[in-house]
Amino acid sequence: VSASSIKTEKLAGWNRPPVIESDGEGELLEVAMGPHHPSTHGVFRMDVVLDGERVIKLKPVFGYLHRNHEQLGERQSYLASMPYTDRLDYFCSLTNNWAYALAVEKLVGQAVPERAEYLRVILAELTRIQNHASTIGFLLQEMGASGTPLMYAFREREKILDLFESLTGSRMMCNYMRFGGCRVDASPAWIEATRKVVSGLPSFVDEFENFLMTNEILMARCQGIGVLKPDLAVNAGISGPMLRATGVNYDIRKVDHYGIYDRFKFRVPLGDHGDIYDRYMVRMLEMRESISILNQALKDVPAGPVMDPKAKIRNFRPKAGESYGRIEAPKGELGFYLISDGSPNPYRYRVRPPSLINLTVLEDICLGSNVADVVLIFGSVDIVLGEVDR
Amino acid sequence: LKSVEEIKAAIEAAVPGAGVKVISNPAPIAQHSLLIDAQHAVAVAEFLRDDEDLALDYLSNVTGVDYLDKEISEKVKVTRQVPKEVDGVQQIVDETVEETRKHVEPGYLEAVYHLFSVAKKHGPVIVRFRSANRSDQVELPSLTPVWRSAEFQEREVFDLFGIVFTGHPDLRRILMWDEFKDYPMRRDYVEPDDFEYEPTPHDDVLKRAQEHKAKVAAGEVSQ
């Protein structure tokens, strides 16, 4: 990479990353971390300028997985985009489905039956648990704890994916939600199986926490590293566990009360320092809150249809207008912005990707730290390249 | 949260001449938006962020929308004087004809910002800015100095729609590669004829490959 490809024009007043001066000894080294670095979770590049071990400049480079998802969405009907949303954040296809269904339901004023709302909450919280467990597993993997924590996380994730498969037919590409409900109903046997899996989750979280929480290496490598300040986090549009780890109490489940989240009691875990450890800890605590929501939701799933019988499926043409629908996805605020001109295809189809926007501050929180910590900081942001590049 | 009309009044009081227009949204969700004069974008944005009642400190979503030039045809009745032979004598007579007149309403590029408040937990307030046209006057002021979250999103809008955000600290392509020409999310975008053809072309691909080879031979495209 040539040095001229990295340029930042200085502009007064903007919330820019701090400028770090070299200590003047030796030469600066410019390294392209990625696009095939194992810690980048896909194809992603960071152009890093190093002064010894210290990072003094970092520019993320995107687009290796870009397939213009938004244009695909505008070239086909509303429903035909639903399976494509699975491929955004392929760890959490069900929350992607929900966000898109919510935006379209807002656009046409579509109601969702009670049973479908319960199923959506159950599936979204299961998604959150498996996402957070895997994220922590990957973080530990990058810390050098090769294999074991990740295998513990994946063992639990597999159980949840089995539930997804038996309900939707697919482990990861679920394509389950529809405008006005869900595609298929859950059998009583599935609800029972879910109860069984959920009853085993607290002991998994306990076990995971016992291994990790007071681990000396984890504390040494995570505490005080990659610190993000709350005012910058809000200004930079950071969302999800990364925002809450800085101590900002903002959970869209509590703010927007979308779906039926106002019926469940749960707390919003907050961090204090905004470092890697807080991000890890917030995810750990969020898994516990998700288990609590699951227990409440699974107690009484009402009977009834899973699809609104009045929902229009064929010849679906929303009247002209626009809507922005957002949910609290495991990685942050996932929003869909739709403009309809009355035709069967959306005039504008926009995805607000939490993974991409959470990377806005990557440079800010990496500057000044060692190059080995960049890998951890990046891992603690929790991104999926399918969503970053779209 | 105040209604859009109240926000409009507040903006007009704080930033005189901001030219705020309410764009109503007929969808059931009724998220109306505010169209603001691009000249005053930064002043209005700072007001929205710093005002105590609004406190819109969280810019969630930035996106572009492309509206093509619209050809509007209307039928007009025109009276003209036409030479005509009446009873064997050449005369000039008034004749009314219906004529279709066409004029082009210029298209524009639009930047849409979805604002929320973390402090007050309300939103969205939707703000839009329009460029003068979609060819040579595509500049809009960047709001990255006001909300950092616009940094990558405005780069993406520049990359895919070609809106040039003046005052953006680092306006480069973000998803497409640097050498790429054209803006793929524009409504009139045509895919370039330069993709790699299959090694063993067949059917439709064969036809396109032959057409492409002919173009290369004629020197119309370079590769």
Boltz contact constraints between the chains, C-beta under 6 A:
constraints:
  - contact:
      token1: [A, 8]
      token2: [B, 170]
      max_distance: 6.0
  - contact:
      token1: [A, 9]
      token2: [B, 169]
      max_distance: 6.0
  - contact:
      token1: [A, 11]
      token2: [B, 169]
      max_distance: 6.0
  - contact:
      token1: [A, 13]
      token2: [B, 145]
      max_distance: 6.0
  - contact:
      token1: [A, 14]
      token2: [B, 144]
      max_distance: 6.0
  - contact:
      token1: [A, 14]
      token2: [B, 145]
      max_distance: 6.0
  - contact:
      token1: [A, 14]
      token2: [B, 169]
      max_distance: 6.0
  - contact:
      token1: [A, 15]
      token2: [B, 148]
      max_distance: 6.0
  - contact:
      token1: [A, 62]
      token2: [B, 174]
      max_distance: 6.0
  - contact:
      token1: [A, 62]
      token2: [B, 175]
      max_distance: 6.0
  - contact:
      token1: [A, 63]
      token2: [B, 175]
      max_distance: 6.0
  - contact:
      token1: [A, 66]
      token2: [B, 175]
      max_distance: 6.0
  - contact:
      token1: [A, 68]
      token2: [B, 184]
      max_distance: 6.0
  - contact:
      token1: [A, 106]
      token2: [B, 29]
      max_distance: 6.0
  - contact:
      token1: [A, 107]
      token2: [B, 27]
      max_distance: 6.0
  - contact:
      token1: [A, 109]
      token2: [B, 28]
      max_distance: 6.0
  - contact:
      token1: [A, 234]
      token2: [B, 57]
      max_distance: 6.0
  - contact:
      token1: [A, 234]
      token2: [B, 58]
      max_distance: 6.0
  - contact:
      token1: [A, 234]
      token2: [B, 118]
      max_distance: 6.0
  - contact:
      token1: [A, 235]
      token2: [B, 148]
      max_distance: 6.0
  - contact:
      token1: [A, 236]
      token2: [B, 148]
      max_distance: 6.0
  - contact:
      token1: [A, 236]
      token2: [B, 149]
      max_distance: 6.0
  - contact:
      token1: [A, 237]
      token2: [B, 59]
      max_distance: 6.0
  - contact:
      token1: [A, 237]
      token2: [B, 149]
      max_distance: 6.0
  - contact:
      token1: [A, 250]
      token2: [B, 118]
      max_distance: 6.0
  - contact:
      token1: [A, 255]
      token2: [B, 121]
      max_distance: 6.0
  - contact:
      token1: [A, 321]
      token2: [B, 25]
      max_distance: 6.0
  - contact:
      token1: [A, 321]
      token2: [B, 26]
      max_distance: 6.0
  - contact:
      token1: [A, 321]
      token2: [B, 27]
      max_distance: 6.0
  - contact:
      token1: [A, 322]
      token2: [B, 25]
      max_distance: 6.0
  - contact:
      token1: [A, 323]
      token2: [B, 27]
      max_distance: 6.0
  - contact:
      token1: [A, 323]
      token2: [B, 29]
      max_distance: 6.0
  - contact:
      token1: [A, 324]
      token2: [B, 114]
      max_distance: 6.0
  - contact:
      token1: [A, 324]
      token2: [B, 124]
      max_distance: 6.0
  - contact:
      token1: [A, 335]
      token2: [B, 61]
      max_distance: 6.0
  - contact:
      token1: [A, 337]
      token2: [B, 63]
      max_distance: 6.0
  - contact:
      token1: [A, 348]
      token2: [B, 65]
      max_distance: 6.0
  - contact:
      token1: [A, 350]
      token2: [B, 63]
      max_distance: 6.0
  - contact:
      token1: [A, 352]
      token2: [B, 61]
      max_distance: 6.0
  - contact:
      token1: [A, 357]
      token2: [B, 149]
      max_distance: 6.0
  - contact:
      token1: [A, 360]
      token2: [B, 149]
      max_distance: 6.0
  - contact:
      token1: [A, 360]
      token2: [B, 151]
      max_distance: 6.0
  - contact:
      token1: [A, 360]
      token2: [B, 152]
      max_distance: 6.0
